[in-house]
């Protein structure tokens, strides 16, 4: 049986992300196969990306969606300022017309 393995997530250690009066420290994990970005902190995992497949939206390879509402307001901009991601577009989703940004992960 010939199994192809999935690429391992890309990890960058010693990350500090500041947004919405919150500062988080840890290791940023990018799983491109699942289009997921996760910050592993001492308190546990903090999901950085958001899955928008329910709206028919799937980010391009190497990209994820980052929500810009609630406690995550300003997160995409913070990732861009830290040179961890580059904002490439935005979408409006949900009943409250909330913005999510598509970002290219640049770890």
N, C-alpha and C positions, 0 to 999 in steps of 0.2 A: 504494500500500500504506500503510495507516494503522497505525503501530506505537505502542503506548503504552510509554513508558519507565518503568522501575522507579524508585521514589524512591531518591535517593542515601542512603547510610548517614549517620546522624547522628554527628558527631564532636565530642568534647570534649577539648581539649588540656590539658597540664599536670596530668595525673592522677597521684596517688600512691595505691597500694593496698597495704595491709599485711595479711598473713594467714600463719598457720603459720610464723612466724619469717622470712618473706620480705617484702621491700619491692620493689615494681615501680613504675617511673615511665614515663609515655608518654602516648599519645593513645588514648582509649577510642572504639571504633567500634561503633555499633549498626546492624546490617542487619536491619530488621524483617521484610523479605520472607523472609529465610532463618532468622529467629529466632536470630540469632547476635550475640554480643558478643565483641569482640577488643580486646586491649590491644596497641598497636604500641609496642614498646620499641626502644632502641638496639641490643639484641641480636637483635631480630626479633619476630615476632608471638607473643603469649601468648593462647591461646584461653581465654576467661573462661567462656563458656557451654558446655553439653554437650547433644548431640543424643540424645534418648531415644525417638525414633520406633520403635526396635526393640522397645520395651515398649508401643507403642501410645499414647505420650504426646506431644502437641504443645501447646506453650504458647499462650496467648491472644495476639492481636495486641498488640504493645507489650511483650510479656513474653519472657523466656528462662528456661531451667533452668540452675542453677548447682550443680555437684556439691559435696558437703561431705565428701569423703573424700580420703585420701592427701594429696598436697601442697596440695590446694585446701581443706583443712579451715579453716573460718572465713571463707572468701571472701565468701559471701553477706552475712554480718553486716558485714564490712568495707565492702562496696559500699553497704549501707544506712547505716552510720555516716557515710560520705562523701557521703551524699545523692545517690548515683548510681543507686540502685535501692531498691525497697521490697519486702520479702518479703511474698508474698501467700498462700503455701501450701508444702507439702512433700509429697514422694512417697518411697516406699522402693522401691528397684530392685536387681536383680542377685542373684547367688548369695550375696552377703554381706550382704544387706539394708541396702544403703547409702542414705543420705539425699541427696536433691537438692532444692533449693528452687526454686520458681517465683518469679521476681522481676519486678516491673514496672520497666522501665528508665525512669529519670527524668532523663536528660541534659538 
